[in-house]
Structures are given as C-alpha cells and as structure tokens.
Amino acid sequence: MATAIAEQKVLGAYVKEGETQFTTLTMTAGDPTNMNSVVMGSGRCLVIFQNADVANAEWVTVDASDDPFGRSTDINQQSLAAASWAAFVFEPRGWEQTLGGRDLLIDVESADVKIVAIPL
C-alpha cells in the first residue's frame, strides 16, 4: 500500500493583520519502496518536488490514466537535477487511479525526493 501524503491547505489572500500571514509547509520524504499517494480532495492539486540530494539527479514517476484530451502516458522517471525543485498541477481526470477515487500515485528513486501537495 502506498504511503499517503496529505494535502496541505495554504492561507488565502485575506488574512487579518496580527494573525499568521504565511503557511508553513512540511515536505514529506518520498517512499521508494511502497510509492506515495495523494488524495486530490478539491479536484486540482499543486505537487512540488524537491531533490534534496545536492550531488545526484533523482527521478520521479507519476502514474496516469486516460484523459478526455487523449493523453494516456505516465510521467515516467522525470529527472530532477541535484538540489532542484519541480512542480506540476494535477487534476483527477487523467491522473486518478483506474479503479476510481482521486488518488495520485507517485514513485520516486529515493527518499531524497521530498514532496508537498497543495489543493487549489
């Protein structure tokens, strides 16, 4: 079973003075053995990847399902340069698992790949 990564909601544009103005995000280490899953609760989800390995490139794979626009291919072992960041906005159509649900399934080369998911 894939290791779950919970979406982290970010504060909106209208926060009262004196209150916390920014959302502190927590990166989760990718699970290269069991994979990771993100349940896309709001329909769209910004996923940010960080390669915390400062010396080596690492890869990320995201499983896909067919979408109405004709795409049916996974993001397959997308390389992240050493110490780099990458982001992608996912929607359930085309990315949810073929058995239904809104699960985004992510595979990583090593735990050096950190992940955060933000609902949009």
Secondary structure as UniProt FT lines:
FT   STRAND          3..4
FT   TURN            17..18
FT   STRAND          28..29
FT   TURN            32..34
FT   STRAND          36..39
FT   STRAND          45..51
FT   STRAND          58..62
FT   TURN            68..69
FT   STRAND          75..80
FT   TURN            82..83
FT   STRAND          85..90
FT   TURN            93..95
FT   TURN            98..99
FT   STRAND          103..108
FT   TURN            111..112
FT   STRAND          113..119
//
